[in-house]
């Protein structure tokens, strides 16, 4: 069922039309006693408070000393943009903490003393070097089941990418899925590689940056650099179910945060950068940091920010964030 287009600031913020209508009626009564507002709307105070609950939960409406105070649309949007930016920052910190915790999943520095625990078994997996990575990955894929999940911060630069694309093509033709997350700069550095992977059916999303390479096959195998990072080897092959499930959960959290690139469905790697620019500005990033994150020049960043301000009719970056939230870009 198609989503209804918002018709006002409040419906654009996700409130249903009935709440939007109530908001407009109560806003005119802002500052008055609750009893008086309820009488004006032909409701009891308890009924009015119950109907206002969604707006009160969002702190758009407040009750102070038995008086009703209602924020105007601009103030409400500005505060909600700030709250959303803070929530995004908290989510980023949680992911960073999870990333920092992963090396300790297989840490060997703390071991139980003899007799402290029983039934101790070795974790299923190994660390290896050498070999032919494409052939090894192809063999793992052929001998396993399930979809593929990739974190690819830089592998598009390796010369064996063409061979890897053929492996992906055959896997998708067999009915399995391949999903990959790239850093945003890959859209500038390697549009041909992303286009080629998309053309064989891989689903692609992007984040400002990625902490490590990673490859997960179904629910049975995960491959990581040892230690985490961007090297080919040594590499850790994990088959331990709990560890594979934890890494899969980590990937899915990042996949939810990552942005799709609809233009790749048409074989083009030319995305609209507005969302990323606005996300970076909302987080307080400076122009230099934005340039490094997106892999473009400082001059290009400033030009694109100016273009976005013009497009949304804003004089300041804060106003641009408010308008972006109203349009559903953040």
Kinemage of the C-alpha trace (Angstrom):
@kinemage 1
@onewidth
@group {chain A} dominant
@subgroup {mainchain}
@vectorlist {calphas} color= white
{ca unk a 1} P 0.000 0.000 0.000
{ca unk a 2} L 1.569 3.342 -1.019
{ca unk a 3} L 2.542 5.648 1.794
{ca unk a 4} L 0.373 8.748 2.133
{ca unk a 5} L 2.219 11.964 1.326
{ca unk a 6} L 2.527 14.294 4.350
{ca unk a 7} L 0.257 17.322 4.255
{ca unk a 8} L 1.734 19.337 7.119
{ca unk a 9} L 4.818 19.662 9.327
{ca unk a 10} L 3.361 17.339 11.967
{ca unk a 11} L 2.328 14.612 9.530
{ca unk a 12} L 5.800 14.862 7.953
{ca unk a 13} L 7.182 14.154 11.431
{ca unk a 14} L 5.118 10.947 11.585
{ca unk a 15} L 2.047 12.039 13.533
{ca unk a 16} L -1.345 10.822 12.200
{ca unk a 17} L -3.758 13.386 10.724
{ca unk a 18} L -6.034 13.265 13.793
{ca unk a 19} L -3.139 14.241 16.064
{ca unk a 20} L -2.126 16.952 13.579
{ca unk a 21} L -5.633 18.453 13.712
{ca unk a 22} L -5.641 18.349 17.511
{ca unk a 23} L -2.206 19.981 17.554
{ca unk a 24} L -3.420 22.900 15.433
{ca unk a 25} L -6.437 23.447 17.705
{ca unk a 26} L -4.440 23.225 20.938
{ca unk a 27} L -1.611 25.412 19.621
{ca unk a 28} L -3.994 28.358 19.557
{ca unk a 29} L -4.681 27.746 23.253
{ca unk a 30} L -1.020 27.573 24.323
{ca unk a 31} L -0.396 29.008 27.784
{ca unk a 32} L -3.972 28.596 29.054
{ca unk a 33} L -5.175 26.448 31.942
{ca unk a 34} L -5.759 22.782 31.079
{ca unk a 35} L -9.365 23.024 32.260
{ca unk a 36} L -10.032 26.000 29.989
{ca unk a 37} L -8.426 24.330 26.970
{ca unk a 38} L -10.436 21.161 27.573
{ca unk a 39} L -13.684 23.156 27.812
{ca unk a 40} L -12.881 24.995 24.587
{ca unk a 41} L -12.413 21.642 22.829
{ca unk a 42} L -15.513 20.102 24.433
{ca unk a 43} L -13.513 17.507 26.343
{ca unk a 44} L -12.777 16.682 29.954
{ca unk a 45} L -9.201 17.375 31.130
{ca unk a 46} L -8.507 13.627 31.361
{ca unk a 47} L -9.790 13.054 27.820
{ca unk a 48} L -7.660 15.880 26.469
{ca unk a 49} L -4.519 14.638 28.223
{ca unk a 50} L -5.099 11.138 26.800
{ca unk a 51} L -5.464 12.508 23.251
{ca unk a 52} L -2.377 14.679 23.672
{ca unk a 53} L -0.241 11.729 24.811
{ca unk a 54} L 1.654 11.300 21.469
{ca unk a 55} L 2.521 15.014 21.397
{ca unk a 56} L 3.471 14.999 25.067
{ca unk a 57} L 5.689 11.943 24.561
{ca unk a 58} L 7.496 13.891 21.827
{ca unk a 59} L 7.638 16.931 24.160
{ca unk a 60} L 5.827 19.046 21.581
{ca unk a 61} L 3.143 19.677 24.216
{ca unk a 62} L 3.978 20.216 27.898
{ca unk a 63} L 1.849 20.543 31.043
{ca unk a 64} L 3.338 22.958 33.555
{ca unk a 65} L 1.457 24.113 36.656
{ca unk a 66} L -1.859 22.951 35.113
{ca unk a 67} L -1.204 25.015 31.981
{ca unk a 68} L -0.809 23.712 28.440
{ca unk a 69} L 2.222 24.878 26.470
{ca unk a 70} L 2.580 24.019 22.777
{ca unk a 71} L 5.713 24.436 20.642
{ca unk a 72} L 5.364 26.057 17.243
{ca unk a 73} L 6.191 23.925 14.172
{ca unk a 74} L 9.667 25.417 13.617
{ca unk a 75} L 10.694 24.965 17.265
{ca unk a 76} L 9.309 21.416 17.339
{ca unk a 77} L 11.170 20.411 14.178
{ca unk a 78} L 14.403 22.022 15.359
{ca unk a 79} L 14.285 20.170 18.674
{ca unk a 80} L 13.398 16.845 17.046
{ca unk a 81} L 16.269 17.256 14.560
{ca unk a 82} L 18.636 17.784 17.482
{ca unk a 83} L 17.223 14.753 19.297
{ca unk a 84} L 17.584 12.621 16.144
{ca unk a 85} L 21.177 13.736 15.664
{ca unk a 86} L 21.951 12.837 19.292
{ca unk a 87} L 20.318 9.419 18.841
{ca unk a 88} L 22.400 8.829 15.684
{ca unk a 89} L 25.539 9.743 17.622
{ca unk a 90} L 24.577 7.317 20.406
{ca unk a 91} L 23.965 4.549 17.844
{ca unk a 92} L 27.370 5.230 16.321
{ca unk a 93} L 29.018 4.975 19.741
{ca unk a 94} L 27.244 1.664 20.396
{ca unk a 95} L 28.488 0.268 17.073
{ca unk a 96} L 32.015 1.492 17.799
{ca unk a 97} L 31.883 -0.231 21.180
{ca unk a 98} L 30.683 -3.443 19.558
{ca unk a 99} L 33.480 -3.194 16.994
{ca unk a 100} L 36.044 -2.756 19.770
{ca unk a 101} L 34.647 -5.794 21.587
{ca unk a 102} L 34.905 -8.219 18.662
{ca unk a 103} L 38.666 -8.963 19.027
{ca unk a 104} L 37.991 -10.176 22.563
{ca unk a 105} L 35.554 -12.824 21.351
{ca unk a 106} L 38.511 -15.087 20.565
{ca unk a 107} L 40.972 -13.603 23.061
{ca unk a 108} L 43.316 -16.124 24.629
{ca unk a 109} L 44.687 -13.920 27.379
{ca unk a 110} L 42.203 -15.116 30.008
{ca unk a 111} L 41.966 -18.870 30.446
{ca unk a 112} L 40.364 -20.876 33.237
{ca unk a 113} L 42.631 -22.695 35.643
{ca unk a 114} L 42.519 -26.512 35.555
{ca unk a 115} L 39.417 -27.702 37.394
{ca unk a 116} L 37.636 -24.304 37.296
{ca unk a 117} L 35.381 -25.328 34.408
{ca unk a 118} L 34.495 -28.632 32.774
{ca unk a 119} L 33.901 -29.768 29.227
{ca unk a 120} L 36.295 -27.232 27.677
{ca unk a 121} L 36.542 -27.490 23.879
{ca unk a 122} L 38.522 -25.511 21.333
{ca unk a 123} L 36.687 -22.835 19.370
{ca unk a 124} L 35.898 -24.016 15.838
{ca unk a 125} L 38.093 -22.017 13.482
{ca unk a 126} L 41.658 -21.231 12.525
{ca unk a 127} L 44.040 -18.471 11.520
{ca unk a 128} L 45.775 -18.939 8.163
{ca unk a 129} L 47.989 -17.244 5.594
{ca unk a 130} L 48.810 -17.882 1.959
{ca unk a 131} L 46.731 -19.672 -0.649
{ca unk a 132} L 44.580 -18.192 -3.398
{ca unk a 133} L 41.850 -16.034 -1.774
{ca unk a 134} L 39.377 -16.203 -4.676
{ca unk a 135} L 39.679 -19.970 -4.977
{ca unk a 136} L 39.387 -20.392 -1.211
{ca unk a 137} L 36.281 -18.176 -1.032
{ca unk a 138} L 34.717 -19.886 -4.052
{ca unk a 139} L 35.268 -23.281 -2.404
{ca unk a 140} L 33.748 -22.071 0.874
{ca unk a 141} L 30.705 -20.730 -0.973
{ca unk a 142} L 30.266 -23.914 -3.011
{ca unk a 143} L 30.459 -26.140 0.078
{ca unk a 144} L 28.038 -24.065 2.166
{ca unk a 145} L 24.500 -22.726 2.118
{ca unk a 146} L 22.903 -19.366 2.778
{ca unk a 147} L 23.423 -15.771 1.738
{ca unk a 148} L 26.625 -13.740 1.658
{ca unk a 149} L 27.293 -10.615 3.723
{ca unk a 150} L 30.295 -8.381 3.052
{ca unk a 151} L 31.977 -5.382 4.621
{ca unk a 152} L 34.169 -4.032 1.819
{ca unk a 153} L 36.078 -0.935 2.936
{ca unk a 154} L 38.741 -1.229 0.220
{ca unk a 155} L 38.734 -4.611 -1.568
{ca unk a 156} L 37.575 -3.093 -4.853
{ca unk a 157} L 41.228 -2.141 -5.397
{ca unk a 158} L 42.465 -5.730 -5.585
{ca unk a 159} L 43.301 -7.107 -9.062
{ca unk a 160} L 41.190 -10.268 -8.590
{ca unk a 161} L 37.908 -8.329 -8.423
{ca unk a 162} L 36.799 -9.561 -11.870
{ca unk a 163} L 37.145 -13.181 -10.763
{ca unk a 164} L 35.230 -12.461 -7.565
{ca unk a 165} L 32.372 -10.912 -9.542
{ca unk a 166} L 32.001 -14.172 -11.489
{ca unk a 167} L 31.742 -16.097 -8.220
{ca unk a 168} L 28.998 -13.702 -7.091
{ca unk a 169} L 27.204 -14.030 -10.432
{ca unk a 170} L 27.026 -17.824 -10.136
{ca unk a 171} L 25.892 -17.673 -6.512
{ca unk a 172} L 23.033 -15.266 -7.242
{ca unk a 173} L 22.021 -17.281 -10.298
{ca unk a 174} L 21.588 -20.261 -7.953
{ca unk a 175} L 19.043 -18.324 -5.873
{ca unk a 176} L 21.225 -17.093 -3.021
{ca unk a 177} L 21.692 -13.435 -2.056
{ca unk a 178} L 24.782 -11.287 -1.719
{ca unk a 179} L 24.683 -8.051 0.298
{ca unk a 180} L 27.637 -5.704 0.609
{ca unk a 181} L 28.314 -2.488 2.515
{ca unk a 182} L 30.862 -0.045 1.084
{ca unk a 183} L 32.195 3.298 2.317
{ca unk a 184} L 30.704 6.301 0.549
{ca unk a 185} L 34.028 7.128 -1.092
{ca unk a 186} L 33.751 3.912 -3.158
{ca unk a 187} L 31.059 5.662 -5.192
{ca unk a 188} L 33.739 8.143 -6.251
{ca unk a 189} L 36.770 5.828 -6.305
{ca unk a 190} L 35.294 2.712 -7.901
{ca unk a 191} L 31.912 3.325 -9.579
{ca unk a 192} L 32.665 0.657 -12.228
{ca unk a 193} L 33.235 -2.015 -9.582
{ca unk a 194} L 30.026 -1.192 -7.731
{ca unk a 195} L 28.101 -1.054 -10.981
{ca unk a 196} L 29.476 -4.464 -12.005
{ca unk a 197} L 28.574 -6.028 -8.664
{ca unk a 198} L 25.093 -4.488 -8.837
{ca unk a 199} L 24.572 -5.730 -12.388
{ca unk a 200} L 25.107 -9.352 -11.317
{ca unk a 201} L 22.504 -8.861 -8.566
{ca unk a 202} L 24.418 -7.896 -5.446
{ca unk a 203} L 22.521 -5.571 -3.086
{ca unk a 204} L 24.675 -2.594 -2.146
{ca unk a 205} L 24.455 -0.031 0.636
{ca unk a 206} L 26.909 2.594 1.815
{ca unk a 207} L 28.082 4.120 5.098
{ca unk a 208} L 30.426 7.055 5.668
{ca unk a 209} L 33.135 4.600 6.744
{ca unk a 210} L 33.736 0.962 7.717
{ca unk a 211} L 35.948 -0.391 10.514
{ca unk a 212} L 37.166 -3.621 8.906
{ca unk a 213} L 36.821 -6.144 6.140
{ca unk a 214} L 34.443 -9.004 6.853
{ca unk a 215} L 32.798 -11.832 4.931
{ca unk a 216} L 29.982 -14.043 6.280
{ca unk a 217} L 28.589 -17.130 4.549
{ca unk a 218} L 25.110 -18.085 5.679
{ca unk a 219} L 25.109 -18.963 9.382
{ca unk a 220} L 28.180 -21.192 9.316
{ca unk a 221} L 31.323 -19.250 8.317
{ca unk a 222} L 32.853 -15.820 8.889
{ca unk a 223} L 36.192 -14.537 7.592
{ca unk a 224} L 37.983 -11.601 9.236
{ca unk a 225} L 41.478 -10.097 9.091
{ca unk a 226} L 43.625 -10.927 12.113
{ca unk a 227} L 43.658 -8.419 13.735
{ca unk a 228} L 40.608 -6.513 12.470
{ca unk a 229} L 41.438 -4.082 9.717
{ca unk a 230} L 42.128 -3.981 5.994
{ca unk a 231} L 44.790 -6.658 5.393
{ca unk a 232} L 44.452 -9.831 3.330
{ca unk a 233} L 46.292 -12.046 5.781
{ca unk a 234} L 46.630 -13.456 8.303
{ca unk a 235} L 42.901 -14.128 8.294
{ca unk a 236} L 40.597 -15.799 10.777
{ca unk a 237} L 38.078 -18.347 9.546
{ca unk a 238} L 35.369 -18.781 12.214
{ca unk a 239} L 32.875 -21.634 12.224
{ca unk a 240} L 31.833 -21.337 15.870
{ca unk a 241} L 28.059 -20.790 15.780
{ca unk a 242} L 27.875 -18.162 18.544
{ca unk a 243} L 30.642 -16.060 17.011
{ca unk a 244} L 29.153 -16.263 13.509
{ca unk a 245} L 25.768 -15.234 14.908
{ca unk a 246} L 27.323 -12.280 16.766
{ca unk a 247} L 29.110 -11.092 13.624
{ca unk a 248} L 25.902 -11.510 11.624
{ca unk a 249} L 24.036 -9.365 14.156
{ca unk a 250} L 26.763 -6.729 13.873
{ca unk a 251} L 26.437 -6.741 10.082
{ca unk a 252} L 22.644 -6.421 10.245
{ca unk a 253} L 22.922 -3.422 12.590
{ca unk a 254} L 25.239 -1.742 10.105
{ca unk a 255} L 22.974 -2.724 7.178
{ca unk a 256} L 20.026 -0.988 8.857
{ca unk a 257} L 22.103 2.183 9.293
{ca unk a 258} L 23.508 2.049 5.762
{ca unk a 259} L 21.847 3.880 2.871
{ca unk a 260} L 20.778 2.142 -0.333
{ca unk a 261} L 21.995 3.492 -3.661
{ca unk a 262} L 18.916 3.267 -5.918
{ca unk a 263} L 20.848 4.583 -8.913
{ca unk a 264} L 22.888 1.359 -8.974
{ca unk a 265} L 19.714 -0.470 -9.947
{ca unk a 266} L 20.015 1.382 -13.253
{ca unk a 267} L 23.688 0.525 -13.607
{ca unk a 268} L 24.873 3.986 -12.587
{ca unk a 269} L 27.039 4.854 -9.592
{ca unk a 270} L 26.060 8.510 -9.322
{ca unk a 271} L 24.140 8.886 -6.060
{ca unk a 272} L 22.539 11.982 -4.633
{ca unk a 273} L 24.951 13.052 -1.860
{ca unk a 274} L 22.447 15.273 -0.052
{ca unk a 275} L 21.578 12.716 2.615
{ca unk a 276} L 25.223 12.138 3.545
{ca unk a 277} L 26.062 15.818 3.599
{ca unk a 278} L 23.068 16.558 5.835
{ca unk a 279} L 23.871 13.634 8.135
{ca unk a 280} L 27.437 14.892 8.532
{ca unk a 281} L 26.301 18.473 9.155
{ca unk a 282} L 23.679 17.332 11.679
{ca unk a 283} L 26.422 15.502 13.601
{ca unk a 284} L 28.499 18.706 13.755
{ca unk a 285} L 31.252 17.556 11.372
{ca unk a 286} L 33.511 20.247 9.914
{ca unk a 287} L 34.038 20.629 6.170
{ca unk a 288} L 37.490 19.020 6.294
{ca unk a 289} L 36.155 15.971 8.128
{ca unk a 290} L 33.251 15.656 5.670
{ca unk a 291} L 35.723 15.763 2.749
{ca unk a 292} L 37.798 12.926 4.257
{ca unk a 293} L 34.755 10.813 5.062
{ca unk a 294} L 33.152 11.140 1.627
{ca unk a 295} L 36.426 10.921 -0.294
{ca unk a 296} L 35.952 14.205 -2.145
{ca unk a 297} L 37.830 17.499 -2.140
{ca unk a 298} L 37.213 20.279 0.376
{ca unk a 299} L 36.229 22.591 -2.475
{ca unk a 300} L 33.656 20.063 -3.701
{ca unk a 301} L 32.233 19.666 -0.186
{ca unk a 302} L 31.742 23.411 0.196
{ca unk a 303} L 30.175 23.721 -3.233
{ca unk a 304} L 27.753 20.872 -2.556
{ca unk a 305} L 26.816 22.243 0.862
{ca unk a 306} L 26.073 25.593 -0.766
{ca unk a 307} L 23.961 23.809 -3.395
{ca unk a 308} L 21.977 21.974 -0.687
{ca unk a 309} L 21.355 25.207 1.232
{ca unk a 310} L 20.080 26.825 -1.963
{ca unk a 311} L 17.927 23.820 -2.846
{ca unk a 312} L 16.127 23.715 0.498
{ca unk a 313} L 15.898 27.518 0.771
{ca unk a 314} L 18.010 27.727 3.940
{ca unk a 315} L 20.399 30.463 5.023
{ca unk a 316} L 22.229 28.350 7.617
{ca unk a 317} L 23.227 24.724 8.055
{ca unk a 318} L 20.868 24.398 11.017
{ca unk a 319} L 17.945 25.593 8.907
{ca unk a 320} L 18.975 23.074 6.241
{ca unk a 321} L 18.802 20.304 8.869
{ca unk a 322} L 15.315 21.392 9.903
{ca unk a 323} L 14.105 21.416 6.300
{ca unk a 324} L 15.784 18.064 5.580
{ca unk a 325} L 13.952 16.508 8.535
{ca unk a 326} L 10.665 17.956 7.302
{ca unk a 327} L 11.241 16.368 3.902
{ca unk a 328} L 12.160 13.019 5.434
{ca unk a 329} L 15.822 13.089 4.294
{ca unk a 330} L 17.178 12.441 7.812
